[in-house]
Amino acid sequence: MALTPKEFELLALLTEDPGAVYSRQQILDRVWDPHYEGPTKTLDVHVATLRRKLGNSAWIQTLRGVGFRLAVHARPPAAYQAQASGPQAAYR
């Protein structure tokens, strides 16, 4: 899947500790710049785009008023399972 540099950095941050919650400010500081003063809406746009590219919005969870986290699933989200096929699909 093709990702922009910021999408890649965002996904890399969230995968550092799956299930850990990152505040908006932590993400902006680490993915953009500690001195970033632009609109924070850019984070929402990047999260939405990354969710679309991942094929299921359930992979990135929003905790209202707190931040974002990468979902931890014992099994992949149902939409991902539906897209997968073949006997090895569960191990991709």
ABEGO torsion letter per residue (X at the ends): XBBBAAAAAAAAAAAABBGBBBBAAAAAAAABBAABABBAAAAAAAAAAAAAAAGBAAABBBBBGAEBBBBBBABBBAAAAAABBEAAAAAX
